[in-house]
Amino acid sequence: MKFYRTFLPFKVISFDLDDTLYDNREVIRTANREFLSRLQQTSQISDLNEETWQAWKDRVAQQEPVLCEDVTAWRKLAMQRMLEHHGKSAVEIQYISQGVMQHFLEFRHEISVPSKTIAILNLLKQRYRLAAITNGNVTPRRIGLNQFDVVYCGGLQGRAKPHRDLFHRTAEYFGVRPHEILHIGDNLVTDVRGAIQAGCQAGWINLSDKSIREFSDATLLPTMEISDLLQLLDLI
């Protein structure tokens, strides 16, 4: 455990979800493959592939940047715009998009949370109030994580990280000042910069063998750095 800033007493620990509490990489790759496969089957669009789908997502992100902070709404809108472009009727668009999104979210939640992570959260919950602040679309209870008093998702309850909305909303929910929140996450921009700029404390989980000085996006130092969630138990 390394400290880069003055470490202050805190009452709440908030967590990022994807790639902080579990490895999300293969899950999202599989979910995306399943999404595209189901969309190809149901839409019968012959030239649909990863490249054309990404182009539609990029186009919608440029047109509706704030809406796209909700990653589920972003995916839905990109799919609907693409289907409209290919001449699908409103009824067809609704039928296809609902079925494909349901299929995607099923695979999106095929997450095996490590038993160690669950045990750590259970121990921390005995001492601190816990929250989840995510830019993703995973429902914690659906993957066996029921330790959080509140869950805030970017684009739904406020602007996505690194915007301060969800951090301040968490402080309001618990009736604490921002610096009484310790936010834990793997991303130096959305988690570390977002938390620090919101007045919270930030714990960066560094899952690499690199020093923080080797990351170009480390524009703001975290309060602390850990290499394993287990180190958080030293705070109890």
Accessible surface in RSA format (square Angstrom, percent):
REM  Atomic radii and reference values for relative SASA: ProtOr
REM  Chains: A
REM  Algorithm: Lee & Richards
REM  Probe-radius: 1.40
REM  Slices: 20
REM RES _ NUM      All-atoms   Total-Side   Main-Chain    Non-polar    All polar
REM                ABS   REL    ABS   REL    ABS   REL    ABS   REL    ABS   REL
RES MET A   1    73.18  37.9  19.94  13.2  53.24 126.8  13.79  11.7  59.39  78.7
RES LYS A   2   116.39  56.8 111.91  68.7   4.48  10.7  74.19  66.8  42.20  45.0
RES PHE A   3   101.56  50.8  69.96  43.3  31.60  82.2  70.17  42.5  31.39  89.8
RES TYR A   4    60.43  28.2  28.64  16.3  31.78  82.7  32.72  24.6  27.71  34.2
RES ARG A   5    92.81  39.0  76.28  38.9  16.53  39.4  33.98  46.4  58.83  35.7
RES THR A   6   111.34  79.2  90.23  91.5  21.11  50.3  60.99  81.9  50.35  76.1
RES PHE A   7    66.07  33.1  41.19  25.5  24.88  64.7  41.19  25.0  24.88  71.2
RES LEU A   8    70.31  39.2  69.52  49.7   0.79   2.0  70.27  49.4   0.03   0.1
RES PRO A   9   117.05  85.3 103.02  93.9  14.02  51.0 114.14  94.2   2.91  18.1
RES PHE A  10    22.07  11.0   6.93   4.3  15.14  39.4   7.31   4.4  14.76  42.2
RES LYS A  11   119.24  58.2 112.59  69.1   6.65  15.8  68.37  61.5  50.87  54.2
RES VAL A  12     0.65   0.4   0.65   0.6   0.00   0.0   0.65   0.6   0.00   0.0
RES ILE A  13     0.00   0.0   0.00   0.0   0.00   0.0   0.00   0.0   0.00   0.0
RES SER A  14     0.00   0.0   0.00   0.0   0.00   0.0   0.00   0.0   0.00   0.0
RES PHE A  15     0.74   0.4   0.74   0.5   0.00   0.0   0.74   0.5   0.00   0.0
RES ASP A  16    12.32   8.6  12.32  12.3   0.00   0.0   0.12   0.3  12.20  12.2
RES LEU A  17     0.00   0.0   0.00   0.0   0.00   0.0   0.00   0.0   0.00   0.0
RES ASP A  18    25.83  18.1  22.23  22.1   3.59   8.5  13.99  32.9  11.84  11.8
RES ASP A  19    42.42  29.7  39.42  39.2   3.00   7.1  13.17  31.0  29.25  29.2
RES THR A  20     6.98   5.0   0.00   0.0   6.98  16.6   0.12   0.2   6.85  10.4
RES LEU A  21     2.34   1.3   0.00   0.0   2.34   5.9   1.21   0.9   1.13   3.0
RES TYR A  22     9.79   4.6   0.85   0.5   8.94  23.3   8.60   6.5   1.19   1.5
RES ASP A  23    84.57  59.2  62.30  62.0  22.27  52.7  42.93 101.0  41.64  41.5
RES ASN A  24    11.11   7.7  11.11  10.7   0.00   0.0   0.00   0.0  11.11  10.7
RES ARG A  25   145.57  61.1 143.21  73.0   2.35   5.6  50.94  69.6  94.63  57.4
RES GLU A  26    92.41  53.1  91.28  69.1   1.13   2.7  61.83 119.6  30.58  25.0
RES VAL A  27    22.34  14.7  18.15  16.4   4.19  10.1  22.29  19.4   0.04   0.1
RES ILE A  28    46.74  26.6  46.74  34.8   0.00   0.0  46.74  33.7   0.00   0.0
RES ARG A  29   120.90  50.8 116.96  59.6   3.94   9.4  55.07  75.3  65.83  39.9
RES THR A  30    39.29  27.9  39.29  39.8   0.00   0.0  31.45  42.2   7.85  11.9
RES ALA A  31     0.00   0.0   0.00   0.0   0.00   0.0   0.00   0.0   0.00   0.0
RES ASN A  32    58.20  40.1  54.65  52.8   3.55   8.5  23.42  56.4  34.78  33.6
RES ARG A  33   126.04  52.9 116.79  59.5   9.26  22.0  62.60  85.6  63.45  38.5
RES GLU A  34    53.92  31.0  53.32  40.3   0.60   1.4   0.90   1.7  53.03  43.3
RES PHE A  35     1.04   0.5   1.04   0.6   0.00   0.0   1.04   0.6   0.00   0.0
RES LEU A  36    17.03   9.5  17.03  12.2   0.00   0.0  17.03  12.0   0.00   0.0
RES SER A  37    43.16  36.5  41.34  55.2   1.82   4.2  21.59  46.0  21.56  30.2
RES ARG A  38    81.90  34.4  80.96  41.3   0.94   2.2   7.25   9.9  74.65  45.2
RES LEU A  39     0.00   0.0   0.00   0.0   0.00   0.0   0.00   0.0   0.00   0.0
RES GLN A  40    66.96  37.4  61.48  44.9   5.48  13.0  16.93  36.0  50.03  37.9
RES GLN A  41   108.92  60.9  94.91  69.4  14.01  33.4  41.43  88.2  67.50  51.2
RES THR A  42    54.76  38.9  31.59  32.0  23.17  55.2  38.02  51.1  16.74  25.3
RES SER A  43     0.15   0.1   0.00   0.0   0.15   0.4   0.00   0.0   0.15   0.2
RES GLN A  44   140.29  78.4 111.79  81.7  28.50  67.9  51.43 109.5  88.86  67.4
RES ILE A  45    13.51   7.7   4.21   3.1   9.30  22.4   8.30   6.0   5.21  14.1
RES SER A  46   121.49 102.7  77.81 103.8  43.68 100.6  58.49 124.6  63.00  88.3
RES ASP A  47    86.08  60.3  76.50  76.1   9.58  22.7  44.19 104.0  41.89  41.8
RES LEU A  48     8.15   4.5   1.10   0.8   7.05  17.7   2.14   1.5   6.01  16.2
RES ASN A  49    68.55  47.3  67.78  65.5   0.77   1.9  28.82  69.4  39.73  38.4
RES GLU A  50   123.94  71.2 117.56  88.9   6.39  15.2  46.33  89.6  77.61  63.4
RES GLU A  51   141.48  81.2 130.72  98.9  10.76  25.6  52.65 101.8  88.83  72.5
RES THR A  52    45.26  32.2  42.79  43.4   2.48   5.9  45.18  60.7   0.08   0.1
RES TRP A  53    18.59   7.5  18.59   9.0   0.00   0.0  14.61   7.8   3.98   6.5
RES GLN A  54    83.65  46.8  83.65  61.1   0.00   0.0  38.55  82.0  45.11  34.2
RES ALA A  55    46.72  43.0  38.22  59.0   8.51  19.4  43.23  60.9   3.50   9.3
RES TRP A  56    27.71  11.1  27.71  13.4   0.00   0.0  15.55   8.3  12.16  19.7
RES LYS A  57    31.08  15.2  31.08  19.1   0.00   0.0   1.60   1.4  29.48  31.4
RES ASP A  58    65.19  45.7  63.21  62.9   1.98   4.7  22.30  52.5  42.89  42.8
RES ARG A  59   107.87  45.3 104.39  53.2   3.48   8.3  34.64  47.3  73.23  44.4
RES VAL A  60     1.04   0.7   1.04   0.9   0.00   0.0   1.04   0.9   0.00   0.0
RES ALA A  61    29.29  26.9  24.75  38.2   4.54  10.3  25.04  35.3   4.25  11.3
RES GLN A  62   151.29  84.6 120.52  88.1  30.77  73.3  45.53  96.9 105.76  80.2
RES GLN A  63   101.07  56.5  71.67  52.4  29.39  70.0  37.80  80.5  63.27  48.0
RES GLU A  64    63.16  36.3  61.34  46.4   1.82   4.3   3.37   6.5  59.79  48.8
RES PRO A  65    83.56  60.9  74.63  68.0   8.93  32.4  77.16  63.7   6.40  39.7
RES VAL A  66    84.27  55.5  81.20  73.5   3.07   7.4  81.33  70.7   2.94   8.0
RES LEU A  67    76.44  42.6  61.68  44.1  14.76  37.1  72.97  51.2   3.47   9.3
RES CYS A  68    10.21   7.7   5.03   5.6   5.18  12.2   5.52  14.0   4.69   5.1
RES GLU A  69    36.88  21.2  29.06  22.0   7.82  18.6  20.73  40.1  16.15  13.2
RES ASP A  70    20.26  14.2  20.16  20.1   0.10   0.2   3.50   8.2  16.76  16.7
RES VAL A  71    46.75  30.8  43.18  39.1   3.57   8.6  43.18  37.5   3.57   9.7
RES THR A  72    27.52  19.6  27.52  27.9   0.00   0.0  21.82  29.3   5.70   8.6
RES ALA A  73    28.64  26.3  23.42  36.1   5.22  11.9  26.73  37.6   1.91   5.1
RES TRP A  74    51.99  20.9  51.99  25.2   0.00   0.0  51.99  27.7   0.00   0.0
RES ARG A  75    17.06   7.2  17.05   8.7   0.00   0.0   0.53   0.7  16.53  10.0
RES LYS A  76    87.98  42.9  87.98  54.0   0.00   0.0  34.56  31.1  53.42  56.9
RES LEU A  77    31.77  17.7  31.00  22.2   0.77   1.9  31.53  22.1   0.24   0.6
RES ALA A  78     0.00   0.0   0.00   0.0   0.00   0.0   0.00   0.0   0.00   0.0
RES MET A  79     0.00   0.0   0.00   0.0   0.00   0.0   0.00   0.0   0.00   0.0
RES GLN A  80    58.26  32.6  58.26  42.6   0.00   0.0   6.00  12.8  52.27  39.6
RES ARG A  81    73.07  30.7  70.04  35.7   3.03   7.2  22.93  31.3  50.14  30.4
RES MET A  82     1.40   0.7   1.40   0.9   0.00   0.0   0.12   0.1   1.28   1.7
RES LEU A  83     0.00   0.0   0.00   0.0   0.00   0.0   0.00   0.0   0.00   0.0
RES GLU A  84   101.11  58.0  84.02  63.6  17.09  40.7  27.26  52.7  73.85  60.3
RES HIS A  85   126.20  69.0  93.36  64.9  32.83  84.0  57.45  59.2  68.75  80.0
RES HIS A  86    70.17  38.4  43.04  29.9  27.13  69.4  42.40  43.7  27.77  32.3
RES GLY A  87    65.85  81.2   0.00   N/A  65.85  81.2  35.86  98.4  29.99  67.2
RES LYS A  88    50.91  24.8  39.30  24.1  11.61  27.7   5.79   5.2  45.13  48.1
RES SER A  89    55.34  46.8  44.91  59.9  10.43  24.0  50.05 106.6   5.29   7.4
RES ALA A  90    82.59  75.9  66.11 102.0  16.48  37.5  69.87  98.4  12.72  33.7
RES VAL A  91   118.86  78.2 116.39 105.4   2.46   5.9 117.76 102.3   1.09   3.0
RES GLU A  92    78.09  44.8  75.61  57.2   2.48   5.9  29.79  57.6  48.30  39.4
RES ILE A  93    17.99  10.2  17.99  13.4   0.00   0.0  17.99  13.0   0.00   0.0
RES GLN A  94   107.08  59.9 103.01  75.3   4.07   9.7  28.26  60.2  78.82  59.8
RES TYR A  95   162.58  75.9 154.80  88.1   7.77  20.2 110.73  83.2  51.85  63.9
RES ILE A  96     9.38   5.3   7.91   5.9   1.47   3.5   9.14   6.6   0.24   0.7
RES SER A  97     6.63   5.6   6.23   8.3   0.40   0.9   2.53   5.4   4.10   5.8
RES GLN A  98   111.85  62.5 101.80  74.4  10.05  23.9  41.58  88.5  70.27  53.3
RES GLY A  99    34.04  42.0   0.00   N/A  34.04  42.0  30.95  84.9   3.09   6.9
RES VAL A 100     0.55   0.4   0.42   0.4   0.13   0.3   0.42   0.4   0.13   0.4
RES MET A 101     6.10   3.2   6.10   4.0   0.00   0.0   6.10   5.2   0.00   0.0
RES GLN A 102   116.00  64.9 110.53  80.8   5.47  13.0  32.37  68.9  83.63  63.4
RES HIS A 103    23.41  12.8  21.03  14.6   2.38   6.1  15.33  15.8   8.07   9.4
RES PHE A 104     1.32   0.7   1.32   0.8   0.00   0.0   1.32   0.8   0.00   0.0
RES LEU A 105    40.11  22.3  40.11  28.7   0.00   0.0  40.11  28.2   0.00   0.0
RES GLU A 106    79.23  45.5  75.10  56.8   4.13   9.8  27.33  52.9  51.89  42.4
RES PHE A 107    61.08  30.6  59.44  36.8   1.65   4.3  59.61  36.1   1.47   4.2
RES ARG A 108     7.39   3.1   7.39   3.8   0.00   0.0   0.00   0.0   7.39   4.5
RES HIS A 109    17.98   9.8   7.05   4.9  10.93  28.0   7.18   7.4  10.81  12.6
RES GLU A 110   121.89  70.0 104.04  78.7  17.85  42.5  30.44  58.9  91.45  74.7
RES ILE A 111    17.69  10.1   1.19   0.9  16.50  39.8   1.67   1.2  16.02  43.5
RES SER A 112   107.26  90.6  82.19 109.7  25.07  57.8  48.69 103.7  58.57  82.1
RES VAL A 113    19.24  12.7   1.34   1.2  17.90  43.1   1.39   1.2  17.85  48.4
RES PRO A 114    61.34  44.7  50.04  45.6  11.29  41.1  61.34  50.6   0.00   0.0
RES SER A 115    93.73  79.2  82.41 110.0  11.32  26.1  48.89 104.1  44.84  62.8
RES LYS A 116    96.02  46.8  89.73  55.1   6.29  15.0  69.65  62.7  26.36  28.1
RES THR A 117     5.28   3.8   5.28   5.4   0.00   0.0   0.25   0.3   5.04   7.6
RES ILE A 118    53.48  30.4  53.48  39.8   0.00   0.0  53.48  38.5   0.00   0.0
RES ALA A 119    50.34  46.3  45.05  69.5   5.29  12.0  49.74  70.0   0.60   1.6
RES ILE A 120     3.67   2.1   3.65   2.7   0.02   0.1   3.67   2.6   0.00   0.0
RES LEU A 121     1.02   0.6   1.02   0.7   0.00   0.0   1.02   0.7   0.00   0.0
RES ASN A 122    67.16  46.3  62.39  60.3   4.76  11.5  20.79  50.0  46.36  44.8
RES LEU A 123    76.54  42.6  75.31  53.9   1.23   3.1  75.31  52.9   1.23   3.3
RES LEU A 124     0.00   0.0   0.00   0.0   0.00   0.0   0.00   0.0   0.00   0.0
RES LYS A 125    81.80  39.9  67.11  41.2  14.69  35.0  56.07  50.5  25.73  27.4
RES GLN A 126   147.70  82.6 104.98  76.7  42.73 101.7  46.07  98.1 101.64  77.1
RES ARG A 127   138.68  58.2 111.08  56.6  27.60  65.7  32.90  45.0 105.77  64.1
RES TYR A 128    17.99   8.4  11.73   6.7   6.25  16.3  10.57   7.9   7.41   9.1
RES ARG A 129   118.41  49.7 117.50  59.9   0.91   2.2  48.25  65.9  70.16  42.5
RES LEU A 130     0.00   0.0   0.00   0.0   0.00   0.0   0.00   0.0   0.00   0.0
RES ALA A 131     0.00   0.0   0.00   0.0   0.00   0.0   0.00   0.0   0.00   0.0
RES ALA A 132     0.00   0.0   0.00   0.0   0.00   0.0   0.00   0.0   0.00   0.0
RES ILE A 133     0.00   0.0   0.00   0.0   0.00   0.0   0.00   0.0   0.00   0.0
RES THR A 134     2.35   1.7   2.35   2.4   0.00   0.0   0.00   0.0   2.35   3.6
RES ASN A 135    36.85  25.4  33.33  32.2   3.52   8.5  24.03  57.8  12.82  12.4
RES GLY A 136    15.90  19.6   0.00   N/A  15.90  19.6   9.25  25.4   6.66  14.9
RES ASN A 137    26.41  18.2  13.45  13.0  12.96  31.2  15.21  36.6  11.20  10.8
RES VAL A 138     3.15   2.1   0.92   0.8   2.23   5.4   1.37   1.2   1.77   4.8
RES THR A 139    73.39  52.2  70.83  71.8   2.57   6.1  44.21  59.4  29.19  44.1
RES PRO A 140     5.94   4.3   5.94   5.4   0.00   0.0   5.94   4.9   0.00   0.0
RES ARG A 141   166.17  69.8 146.95  74.9  19.22  45.8  60.83  83.1 105.35  63.8
RES ARG A 142   128.71  54.0  94.57  48.2  34.15  81.3  44.17  60.4  84.54  51.2
RES ILE A 143    16.38   9.3   0.01   0.0  16.37  39.5   7.98   5.7   8.40  22.8
RES GLY A 144    45.72  56.4   0.00   N/A  45.72  56.4  33.51  92.0  12.21  27.3
RES LEU A 145     0.96   0.5   0.00   0.0   0.96   2.4   0.00   0.0   0.96   2.6
RES ASN A 146    91.59  63.2  77.42  74.8  14.17  34.1   8.76  21.1  82.82  80.1
RES GLN A 147     5.55   3.1   4.72   3.4   0.83   2.0   3.07   6.5   2.48   1.9
RES PHE A 148    16.45   8.2   2.12   1.3  14.32  37.3   2.16   1.3  14.28  40.9
RES ASP A 149    48.25  33.8  22.08  22.0  26.17  61.9   8.35  19.6  39.90  39.8
RES VAL A 150    20.04  13.2  14.36  13.0   5.68  13.7  20.04  17.4   0.00   0.0
RES VAL A 151    46.96  30.9  31.90  28.9  15.05  36.3  31.90  27.7  15.05  40.8
RES TYR A 152    16.42   7.7  16.42   9.3   0.00   0.0   7.75   5.8   8.67  10.7
RES CYS A 153    18.21  13.8  18.21  20.3   0.00   0.0   1.03   2.6  17.19  18.5
RES GLY A 154     3.01   3.7   0.00   N/A   3.01   3.7   0.00   0.0   3.01   6.7
RES GLY A 155    33.43  41.2   0.00   N/A  33.43  41.2   7.70  21.1  25.73  57.6
RES LEU A 156   113.89  63.4  79.93  57.2  33.97  85.4  81.63  57.3  32.27  86.8
RES GLN A 157    60.86  34.0  48.37  35.4  12.49  29.7  15.59  33.2  45.27  34.3
RES GLY A 158    20.70  25.5   0.00   N/A  20.70  25.5  19.01  52.2   1.68   3.8
RES ARG A 159    89.16  37.4  87.28  44.5   1.88   4.5  25.72  35.1  63.44  38.4
RES ALA A 160    11.23  10.3   7.87  12.1   3.36   7.7   7.87  11.1   3.36   8.9
RES LYS A 161     6.71   3.3   1.51   0.9   5.20  12.4   0.77   0.7   5.94   6.3
RES PRO A 162    47.72  34.8  43.64  39.8   4.08  14.8  43.77  36.1   3.96  24.6
RES HIS A 163    71.36  39.0  60.85  42.3  10.51  26.9  46.23  47.6  25.14  29.2
RES ARG A 164   121.85  51.2 119.38  60.9   2.47   5.9  24.15  33.0  97.70  59.2
RES ASP A 165    50.90  35.7  43.95  43.7   6.95  16.4  10.33  24.3  40.57  40.5
RES LEU A 166     0.09   0.0   0.09   0.1   0.00   0.0   0.09   0.1   0.00   0.0
RES PHE A 167     0.02   0.0   0.00   0.0   0.02   0.1   0.02   0.0   0.00   0.0
RES HIS A 168    56.61  30.9  56.25  39.1   0.36   0.9  35.55  36.6  21.06  24.5
RES ARG A 169   102.85  43.2 100.80  51.4   2.06   4.9  21.30  29.1  81.56  49.4
RES THR A 170     0.00   0.0   0.00   0.0   0.00   0.0   0.00   0.0   0.00   0.0
RES ALA A 171     5.08   4.7   4.88   7.5   0.21   0.5   4.90   6.9   0.18   0.5
RES GLU A 172   138.04  79.3 111.90  84.7  26.14  62.2  51.14  98.9  86.90  70.9
RES TYR A 173   111.10  51.9  77.63  44.2  33.48  87.1  58.23  43.8  52.88  65.2
RES PHE A 174    26.82  13.4   1.85   1.1  24.97  65.0   6.20   3.8  20.61  59.0
RES GLY A 175    68.90  85.0   0.00   N/A  68.90  85.0  36.58 100.4  32.32  72.4
RES VAL A 176    23.60  15.5   8.02   7.3  15.58  37.5  12.89  11.2  10.71  29.0
RES ARG A 177   149.41  62.7 148.19  75.5   1.21   2.9  59.76  81.7  89.64  54.3
RES PRO A 178    42.17  30.7  42.17  38.4   0.00   0.0  42.17  34.8   0.00   0.0
RES HIS A 179    57.93  31.7  57.34  39.9   0.60   1.5  26.92  27.7  31.01  36.1
RES GLU A 180    16.82   9.7  16.82  12.7   0.00   0.0   1.85   3.6  14.98  12.2
RES ILE A 181     0.00   0.0   0.00   0.0   0.00   0.0   0.00   0.0   0.00   0.0
RES LEU A 182     0.00   0.0   0.00   0.0   0.00   0.0   0.00   0.0   0.00   0.0
RES HIS A 183     0.92   0.5   0.27   0.2   0.64   1.6   0.27   0.3   0.64   0.7
RES ILE A 184     0.00   0.0   0.00   0.0   0.00   0.0   0.00   0.0   0.00   0.0
RES GLY A 185     0.31   0.4   0.00   N/A   0.31   0.4   0.00   0.0   0.31   0.7
RES ASP A 186    43.54  30.5  30.66  30.5  12.89  30.5   4.14   9.7  39.41  39.3
RES ASN A 187    59.23  40.8  56.21  54.3   3.02   7.3   7.70  18.5  51.53  49.8
RES LEU A 188     6.47   3.6   3.61   2.6   2.86   7.2   3.61   2.5   2.86   7.7
RES VAL A 189    36.61  24.1  36.61  33.1   0.00   0.0  36.61  31.8   0.00   0.0
RES THR A 190    31.66  22.5  31.66  32.1   0.00   0.0  25.87  34.7   5.79   8.8
RES ASP A 191     1.80   1.3   1.64   1.6   0.17   0.4   0.85   2.0   0.95   0.9
RES VAL A 192     0.67   0.4   0.66   0.6   0.01   0.0   0.67   0.6   0.00   0.0
RES ARG A 193    62.93  26.4  62.93  32.1   0.00   0.0   7.73  10.6  55.20  33.5
RES GLY A 194     0.08   0.1   0.00   N/A   0.08   0.1   0.00   0.0   0.08   0.2
RES ALA A 195     0.00   0.0   0.00   0.0   0.00   0.0   0.00   0.0   0.00   0.0
RES ILE A 196    29.24  16.6  19.29  14.4   9.96  24.0  19.29  13.9   9.96  27.0
RES GLN A 197    95.52  53.4  74.54  54.5  20.99  50.0  26.15  55.7  69.37  52.6
RES ALA A 198     4.33   4.0   0.00   0.0   4.33   9.9   1.53   2.1   2.81   7.4
RES GLY A 199    38.93  48.0   0.00   N/A  38.93  48.0  31.82  87.3   7.11  15.9
RES CYS A 200     6.64   5.0   0.00   0.0   6.64  15.6   0.08   0.2   6.56   7.1
RES GLN A 201     8.03   4.5   7.75   5.7   0.29   0.7   8.03  17.1   0.00   0.0
RES ALA A 202     0.74   0.7   0.74   1.1   0.00   0.0   0.74   1.0   0.00   0.0
RES GLY A 203     0.66   0.8   0.00   N/A   0.66   0.8   0.00   0.0   0.66   1.5
RES TRP A 204     5.59   2.2   5.59   2.7   0.00   0.0   4.42   2.4   1.17   1.9
RES ILE A 205     5.33   3.0   4.08   3.0   1.24   3.0   4.08   2.9   1.24   3.4
RES ASN A 206     9.61   6.6   6.84   6.6   2.78   6.7   1.69   4.1   7.92   7.7
RES LEU A 207   117.12  65.2  75.48  54.0  41.63 104.7  81.51  57.2  35.60  95.8
RES SER A 208    48.56  41.0  26.25  35.0  22.31  51.4  34.89  74.3  13.67  19.2
RES ASP A 209   159.08 111.4 118.41 117.9  40.67  96.2  42.98 101.2 116.10 115.8
RES LYS A 210   109.50  53.4 103.79  63.7   5.71  13.6  51.36  46.2  58.15  61.9
RES SER A 211    42.25  35.7  33.15  44.2   9.10  21.0  35.75  76.1   6.50   9.1
RES ILE A 212     5.69   3.2   4.02   3.0   1.67   4.0   4.02   2.9   1.67   4.5
RES ARG A 213   208.24  87.4 171.45  87.4  36.79  87.6  75.66 103.4 132.58  80.4
RES GLU A 214   113.67  65.3  79.91  60.5  33.76  80.4  39.26  75.9  74.41  60.8
RES PHE A 215    54.46  27.2  44.78  27.7   9.68  25.2  47.86  29.0   6.59  18.9
RES SER A 216   116.26  98.2  79.79 106.5  36.48  84.0  57.93 123.4  58.33  81.7
RES ASP A 217    55.52  38.9  50.79  50.6   4.73  11.2  23.35  55.0  32.17  32.1
RES ALA A 218    27.65  25.4   4.76   7.3  22.89  52.1   5.29   7.4  22.36  59.2
RES THR A 219    88.07  62.6  55.83  56.6  32.24  76.8  61.11  82.1  26.96  40.8
RES LEU A 220    52.14  29.0  50.01  35.8   2.14   5.4  51.95  36.5   0.19   0.5
RES LEU A 221    77.87  43.4  75.27  53.9   2.60   6.5  75.27  52.9   2.60   7.0
RES PRO A 222     0.00   0.0   0.00   0.0   0.00   0.0   0.00   0.0   0.00   0.0
RES THR A 223     2.47   1.8   2.47   2.5   0.00   0.0   0.60   0.8   1.87   2.8
RES MET A 224     0.00   0.0   0.00   0.0   0.00   0.0   0.00   0.0   0.00   0.0
RES GLU A 225    14.40   8.3  13.50  10.2   0.90   2.1   2.09   4.1  12.31  10.0
RES ILE A 226     1.88   1.1   0.00   0.0   1.88   4.5   1.88   1.4   0.00   0.0
RES SER A 227    73.23  61.9  58.87  78.6  14.36  33.1  35.30  75.2  37.94  53.1
RES ASP A 228    48.57  34.0  45.46  45.2   3.11   7.4  18.15  42.7  30.41  30.3
RES LEU A 229    12.86   7.2  11.09   7.9   1.78   4.5  11.09   7.8   1.78   4.8
RES LEU A 230    90.06  50.2  87.08  62.3   2.99   7.5  87.10  61.2   2.97   8.0
RES GLN A 231    40.02  22.4  37.38  27.3   2.64   6.3  22.10  47.0  17.92  13.6
RES LEU A 232     0.00   0.0   0.00   0.0   0.00   0.0   0.00   0.0   0.00   0.0
RES LEU A 233    42.67  23.8  31.91  22.8  10.76  27.1  32.11  22.6  10.56  28.4
RES ASP A 234   112.34  78.7  79.48  79.1  32.86  77.7  26.94  63.4  85.41  85.2
RES LEU A 235    30.81  17.2  13.59   9.7  17.22  43.3  18.21  12.8  12.60  33.9
RES ILE A 236    89.42  50.9  49.84  37.1  39.58  95.4  57.15  41.2  32.27  87.6
END  Absolute sums over single chains surface
CHAIN  1 A    11768.5       9622.9       2145.6       5972.1       5796.4
END  Absolute sums over all chains
TOTAL         11768.5       9622.9       2145.6       5972.1       5796.4
